[in-house]
Amino acid sequence: MNLKKSTWIIVVILIIDQISKIYIKTNFKLHESVEVFSWFQILFIENEGMAWGAKIPGDYGKIILTVFRLFAIVGIGWWLWDSTRKKAPKILLIAISLIFAGAMGNIIDSVIYGVIFNDSLGQVATAFPDAGGYAPLLKGKVVDMLYFPIYNDILPEWIPIWGGERFVFFEPVFNIADTAISTGFGILLVFHKKAFPKKDKTS
C-alpha cells in the first residue's frame, strides 16, 4: 500500500466527517435530537475538550489542547510517511491513516469552527455570520452527533451498588472522526502481530 492510497482514505474520511458536522451545525440547535431507532439517535452536542468531555481547566486550556493536537497530527503524519517508506504491512498503514484522518477531522473543528460559525445555543448556527463567530481561532468546539443508547433503563434492584439507578449504554456521543480513530486503534490492538511483525533473526 502506497502513500497515495493512504491519502485517499484520509480524504474520504475527512469529507464525510466534515459534511456530517457542517450539516448538523447548520440544521440543529444545540442538544436537539432525532430518533432514528430506539437504540440510535442523532444528538447534537459540542465537545469543548478531549474524549468523554474531559477538558484542561483555565483560560488557556482549550488553546493548549488544540496546540497539542496540532503537534500530535504532525507526529502521526510522520509515522504514516515513515511507515510507507519502510513498506510496512498494509494493515498498519490503514490503521495509521484512520487515526490521522480522525485526528485531523477534530482538529479542524477546534481550529476554525469558532471563527466560521456562530453559537448554536437556542438557535441554528449560520456560517460566516456578520457578527463574527462564537470563539477565536484555536478555541472552537468539536461537533458530535452519533448517540447509541442501546440500553437506557432502570437497573434491577438486585444488582449491587447501582441497582435501582438509571443506566445508559452506550452513553458517549461521538462523530465520524472519533469512529475513525477508535477503529484505527482497534485494528492495531486486534491485528497487532500483523501490523508489527517480528523481524526474522539471521544467524
N, C-alpha and C positions, 0 to 999 in steps of 0.2 A: 504494500500500500504506500503510495507516494504522498507528498505534501499537497498536491492538487486535490486529491480525493478527500484528504482531511479538511482542506479548506471548504470544499463543497458541503461536508457535514456541518461544519461550523456556520456557514452562511445560511443554510436551510433552517437550522435550529434558531438562529438569530432572527430570521424573518418571521417565522411562526411565533416566536416569543414576543417580539415587538408588536406585531399585528394584534395579537391577543390582548396585550397590555394597553395599547392605544385605544382599541375598541372598548375595553372595559372602562378605561379612564374617561372617555368621551361619551359614554352611554349609560353609565351607572353612577348613582350617588354613593358616597362612602357608606359602607355597611349594607347597601342594597343587595338583595339576593334573588336568584331564580332557581326554583327546584326543578332539576332535570329528572332525577329519580329520587326515591325516598332516601337513598344512600349516597347521592351525589348532587351537590349544589354549585352554582356559580355565585360566589360570595365575594364582593369587592372589599378588600381591606388594603391598607398601606402599611408596610413594614419599615419602621424607622431605623432598624438596626440589623442584627445578624439573624441567624436561624433561630426559630422558636420565639422571635420577638425580642431577644436579648439586645441590649444596646450599651454603648460606652457612655457613662454619665458625663455631664459637664457641657459647657457651651461649644467646645471644640470636639466633642466625642464623635459626632457624625462625620466631621471632616477627617479626623484621624482614621476612622473606619474606611472611608472612601479612598483615602490615600493608600492605606494598607492594601485594599483590594486592587488598586492600580499596580502596585509593586507585585502583588501576587499574580496578576494576569501576565505580567512580563515574564515572571518565572515559569509559569505554566506554558507560555508560548515558546520559551527557550527549550523547555523539556520536550515539547512536541517536535520542534525543529531538530533537536539533537537526536531524538529517538528515530525520526525519519531518516536522518543522515546515517545512522548506525544500522538501518534496516531492521528495526525492532519488529517483533511479532505484530501482525495485523490487529489482534485483539487489544494490545496495549495502545496502539495508535488511535483506535476507535474510542477507547476509554478516555484518553487524554483529550481528544477532540471534543467529546461530550462535556467534559469538565471545563475546558476552555470556553466553549460556546455558552454554557450556563453561567459561568463567572462573568463573561463579557456582557451577557444579557442583563444581569442585575447591576453591573457597573454603569451601564447606560442610564438606567433609572436614577441611580444615585448621583451621577454627574450632572445630567441635563434636565431631568423631568421637572425639577423645582423651578427651572428657568422658563420652560416652554409651556407649562400648564398652570392654571390657577387652582385654587383649593377645591376639593371635592366634597367638603362637609356641607350637607344640606343642599347641594346643587350638583349638576352635571358639569364637569370641568370642560373648558374650551382650550384649544391650543393657541399659543401666542396672543394672550389677552392684552388689551390696550393698557390695563393697569399693571401689567407685569405678572410674573409667576409667583408661586406660593413660597419659594425659598431661593436663596442664592445658589450659585454654582457649587457643586460638590455636596449639597445638602438635600438633594432630592430623596423621595421615599420610594421604596420598591413596591410595585403593584403586584398583589397576589389575588387569586380568584378561584382556585381549584380546591373544593372542600368536599371531603368524603366522610361524612358522619355515619359510617357503616353500622355502628351500634350507638344509639342515643336513647338511653332509658335508665330507670332506677335499678340499681343492683339489688339482688336478693338480700334479705336481712341476714341470711346465714353466712355471708361472706365476711371474714374478719376485717376489721378496721373500716373498710369502705362500704359495708353493707347498708342499704337504705339510702345511699347517696347517688346522685345522677352521674353517669359515666358516659363519656363520648369517645368513641374510637372510629375513626382516626381524627383527632381534633385540629391539628395544624392546617392552616390554609397556605397553599403554595402556588407556584406558577410553572410555566414550561421550562424556564431556566433552572429552577430548583430540581425539576424532574431530570433534566439532562445531567446535572451534577451528581445527583443521587444514583442515577443509572451508571454513570462513569465509574464512581467509586464501588458500586455493587459489582460491576464487571471485574474490577481489579481484585476484589475480595473472593469472588466465586471462581474466577479463572486465574488466580494468582500464579500458579505454576506455568500456565501457558503464556501469560503476559511477561513473566520474568523467568525464563528458562535458565537452568543452571548450565554454565559452560562446561563442555567436556574437558576433563583434565588429561592432558597428554603427558606421557612419561618422558 
